[in-house]
Amino acid sequence: MSVLSSLSRRRRRTVLGVGTAILVIGGFGIYSATTGDDGASPVDVEFILGGGTATTGKGDQLAVRGYFRGLAAAPDGTVYLFTEEKNGMTMWRREKSGATKRIPVSGMNRSTAQQAAVAPDGSVYFAADDLWKVSPDGKAVKVIDAFCKPNYPTRTTPVSDFCIGQVTGVTVADNGVVYIGDQVNRGRQSSYVHMIDGDTVKLVAGRPPKDGESTNRSNPSVRKGINPPSDTKARDVLVPEIWNSGWLASDKHGLYWRTGAGIVRISSDGVLSSFVGAKSPNDMRQPDGPFNSIGRALDASIARNATSSAPRGDLTVVSGRGEVYYSEAGKEYTPPFARAFRWAGSKTTSQKKLEKDLVGGKIVYRVAQGKVSPVIVGAQSIAASTDALYVAVQSNDGDKGNPENWSTAVLQVQLPEKK
């Protein structure tokens, strides 16, 4: 999907058009979908956490200071934002009503989640190389160790003995089962999906490369991991792109797994089907605004992330709408420099400042009814409830080494009416 080069040409600061309006509901500003001067409809967002100046309060009244560290959402719309402040990690829990609580996190030093997921008991699983579980009162416990000598990841192993090179993704299914995306990043590099079943870890998908086996897409086992035939077993595929795989999401249709240039869906019986398939990337159109289709998801190809230090992607499902959202790693974008993806409408003074000082973030895409469309740029992470999409953003207006000079906010993206 050659959309990034198109967005790069749009990276210039612009002034929002005057033909926008703001509607206030329940104390929050919901930006209307009026058309700007260039004819493109901007993306509509609502500040639901952060973006203000007060140290207490909610929504656009509240300022959330500190580095962004993680984002998760429960099916009921409770949002969990993790930040790093001067004195340590903090979890912000924002209920759908708007009630917000600041909870210090103990037992976990500075960690940034590749993904985070909420369990039915309100605990949050934090995939940050290791796998952590943060209880509702903020106590963190390490569930799975990483950066040790990995054991053979295809065996059923006690959780206490399981060791992997890195945990990159996590999702919690409706029945409470926890799935992790993980990888061996030394020696025979490969990515896997495991499930935590009580006190044991079981393999769901992926296999290690055989001695001398090619890791190029010309290898059928690698190719099946991106665009699988209908009878492909999840445990038979080889996923060697460890910096571009491992992020997970789940709904009633199955488990979604980022496997490099594509996304596959794993059924309950362990069979893969193609979802974002990288079949014909050259057939994809250039984006001209949020929620406008640019082609078939089966043709789309997700941009590669060349190194472990570059920003990574993300994956989530708005299950009530049957829509999958993913963010693309590699390049970073800031809304004021991408005219077609600007945030519309009037803003408070503090919201304008936050937007002005935004640091770069990822581009987010939606997959709905087999079509893919861009949604928003500048995202640090994405999460979803049953019926809403949330995006974390952050800004800096001073010494970057001081967390008090950083602001983090969570936006709810107004989704278009279902057809």
N, C-alpha and C positions, 0 to 999 in steps of 0.2 A: 504494500500500500504506500504509494509515493505521496502521502499527504503532508509529511513534515516539511518537505522542500517548499510546498505551497505556503504553508504557514510562516516559514522563515521570511518569505517576501513581504509578509504582512506585519512584521515586527517593528512597528513604528508607533510612537505615542500619538494618540488621537484625542479629540475632544468629543464627549458624548453628545449626541444630537438632542435638540430641545423637544423633539416629538415623543418624549417618553413620559410616563405617569407613574405614580406610586399609590398603591392601595394599602391601607393599614388595617390589619386584622389581628386582634388579640395582642396589640402592642408591638407587632413586628411588621417591617416593611416588606411587602411582596412586590417585586418589580414586574411591571406589566410587559407584555410582549408586543409593544408597538414597534414600528419599523423605523430604523435610523436613517440618517441622511444618505447612506450608501445603498439603501434598499434592502439591507440584510436585517433580519430580526435578531436582536441580541438575546443572550441567554438570561433567563429570569432566575434570580436567586433571592434567598431570604436568610439573613443572619439569625441563626438560632443559638449560637454560643460564641461569645467574644465579639469583638468589633466595637466595643464601647470604651469608656474611660473609668468606670467605677470598679472598685475592688470587690464589691458585693452586688448582687442583683441577678438579672437574667437577660438573655438575648442581647440586643444591641446596647443594653445599659452596661454590660459587664466587659471588662478588659481581661483577657487571658494572657498573661505574660509568661514567656519562656519558650524554649525550643520545642518544636513539634516532635513527638515520639511515637504516636500511634492513634488509630481511630477504629472504633467498632460500633455496631448498632445491634440492638435486640429486635426481634420481630415486632414488638409492641411500640417501637419508636423511641425507646430509651437509647441515648447516644452516650458513648464513653470516649472521652478525649484524654490522651496522655501527653503531658508536657514535662520538660525538665526545667526546674527553677534553680535558683542559686543554692538552695538547701536540699535539693534532691528531686526525685520523681513525684509527680502529682497526677491523680486520676480525677477528671471532671465528669460527673454523672449528671446528665441532663434528661429529665423525664419529658414525655410528650406534652405535658401540661405547661412546661417551661421551668418548673422547679429545678434548681441546679445546686449541686453539692460538690465542694472541693474536698478531696480525700487524699492525704499524703500516702505515698506508697512506701512500704518498708520491706527490706530483704532483697531489693533489686536495685543495683546501681544503674548508671546511665545505660539505657538500652533503647534502640529504635526498632520497632516492629516492622518486618516486611508485610505481615498481615496480623490482624487481631480478630478474635471471634468471641461472641458471648454465649455462655452456657445457660441452660434453663434456670440454674440457681443464682444467676446474676454474676457469676465469676467470669473473668475475661482471660482467654488463652492468648498468649503473646508470643508470636513466632519471631524471635529476635536472635537468630543463630541458634541459641538454646530455645527450648520451649518452656515458657513460664505460665503459671496460673496465678492470677491476681484475684483474691477474694473480694466480695463487696465492701469489706472494711479496709481494703488496701494492703493486705498482707500477701506478699509474693512468694511463691514456692517454685523451685526449678523442677519441672517434670521430666525433661529429657536433656541430657548433656550433649554438647557438641564440641567440636575442635579437639576430639580425642581420636584414638585409633579406632576407626569404625569396625564393628563386627559385621558379620555377613548379613546384609539387610533383607535377605529373602526368607529367613527363618522366623518362625514365631518365637518371640523373645520376651522375657519378663521386662516390664517397664524399667525396673531398677538396673537392668543390665544392658538395655538398648543404648547404642552409641552410634552417632551418625556424624558426618562431616559438618552439616549445617541444616537447620530447620528453616525453610523459607516461606512456608505457607501453612495456614490452619483454617479449618471451617468446622462448624458444629451442625450436624444434621438435625432435622426436626425431632428425631427420637433421642437426641442427646449424645449420639456417638461422635467422637472427635476424630477428624481426619487431619493428617499432616502431610505437607509436601516437603521432601527432604532430599539431600544429595550427598554423595561421596565425592569430595572435591580434591582428593589426592589419589594417585595410583589409577585405578580403573574408574574414571569419572562417569557418573551416571546419576539420573534423578529418579525418584520413587514417590509413591503415595503409600502411606501406612495408616492403619486405623488403630486407635487405642481401645482395646476391648477389655475392660476391667483392669487387671494387673498385667496384661500382656499387650505386645505390639505385633500386629499382623500385617503382612504385605498385601496391598491391594493392586498396585500397578507398577510396572517398570521391571527391568532386569539389568544385571551388570553386563558390560561388554565381554565377549569371549576373547581369548588371547589372539592378538593380531587382527581382530575384527575392525572393519572400517566404521568410522563414526560420521561419515558423509551421508548426505541424503540419498545417494545412489544405493545405499544399503537398504533393502526392503524393510528391515526391522526398524530403522530410523524413520523412513518415509511413512510407515504405518502409524507412527506416533504422532503425526501431524494430520495426515489425511487417510485414516484407516478404512480398509474394506469392511463390509458389514459384519464379517465373522471374526474380526480381530479380537483376541483376548488381551485384556489390559496387562497381564503379567508377561506377555510375549514381546512387548515393544521396548526398544532401546531409546532413551532420551538423553543424549550426550551434552546438550546445550545447558550446562548447569547454571549459567548466569541469566538464562532466559526461560526458566521453567520453575515449577514448584508451587505456583499460586493456585488456590483452590476456592471453590464456591459450591453450594449445594442447594437443591430444592427437590420437590417431589418427583422430578424427572430424572434425577441422578446427581452425580458428582462431576463438576467441571474442573478440568486440569489444564493449566497452561503448560505446553510441551515444546516451547520454542517459538517458531513462527506462527503456530496455531493454537487452538484450544479444542480439546476433545471432551466428550461426555462419557462417563463411565456408568453403565447401567447397574442395577442391583445384582445381576448375574455375571458381572465382570467383563462385559463386552463393550468395546469402544465404538463410538460414532463420531463423525467429523462435525465440528461446530463452526470454528473459524479455521478454514482449511488451506489457505495459501495456494489454491489451485491455479488461479490466473490473476496475479496481482496487477498486471498491466491493464486489466479491464476496469480497475477501480477509478472512479472520477475524483476530481479535486474537490475538496470541501468548500462550501460557500456559506456556511452558517450552521447553527446548532440544530440537531434533529433532522437534518436533510440527508436523505439516503445518498451514499456514494457508491453503492453496489452490493453485490451478494456477499454475505459473510463467508461463504465457502471459497470465495476468490480472495478475500482480504488476507494480508500477511502482516503480522505484528513485527515492528522494527526490532532489530537485535540490540542488545545491551552488551557492549564489547568487554567491559571489565566489571569486577565486583564492586568498584568504588563509585560507579555511575548510578544514578537513581534507578530504582527498579519499578516494575509495573505492579498492578493490583487487579483484583477480580472480585466481583460481587453479583448478587442476584436480587432484583426486586421481585420477589416470588409471587405477590398478588397480581402482578402485571405480566409475568412470564418473560421478563426482560433481563438479559445479562449485560453487565457493564464491565469494561476493562480499561485500565490506563496503560499507556504505552511508554516504555522507558527510552532512554537514549538522549534525546534533546529535551530542553526545558523551555517553557513559555510562560509569559506573564500577561494577564488579561489586557492591560493598557496597550500592549504592543501587538495585539491580535484583534483588529477592528471587528471582524465578523463574530468574534466570541467575547465581546466586551460584556460587562455586567450592566444591565439597563437601569434607568430610573434615578430618582433623587436619592441621595445618601446623606447621612449625618456627617458632621465634620470629621469625627473619628473614623468612620467607615471610609471616607475619601482618603484620609491619610494612610489607612491600612492598605487600601488598593494601590496608592501611589508608591508605597514602599515594599510591595510584594516581591519576594524572591521567586526565582523561576520554579515552575512545577510541570507536571506531566499533562498530556492530553488524554481526555476520557472519551471512550466510544461506547455506543449502545448497540446491542444486537437484539433485534425484534423482528419476528416474522421472517427470519432468514435474511434480513437486510442489516447493514451496518451503517451507522451514522455518527459523526462527531457530536460531542455535547458541550464540553467546557475545557478550557486550558488553565494552567496554573495550579493544578491539584497536587498536594503532597500525598494524599491518600483518599480512598473512597470507601464507603460502607453503605449498607442498605437495610431498611426495615422491610416489612411486608409490602408497603406501598410507597416508599419514598427513597430517594437517593441523597446521600450526604457527601460533602466534599470538604476536606480540611485544607486550609491555606495558611501561610505564615508570611510575616513581613519583618523588616529590620530597619531601624532608623538611627543606628549609632554603632558603638563598638560591638562587632559581631561576636567577640569572645565573652560578652556579658549577657546572660540569658534575660536579664531585665530589659534589654533593648529590643527584644523580639516579642512580637505579638502573634498569637495563633487564634484562628477562628474556624468555626464550622458553618458551612452554608448548606441549606436545603435547596436543591435544584427543583424548580417547578417543572414537572413532567407534562408533556402534551396530553390532551385527551385521547383516550384509546379509541381507535376506529372500529 
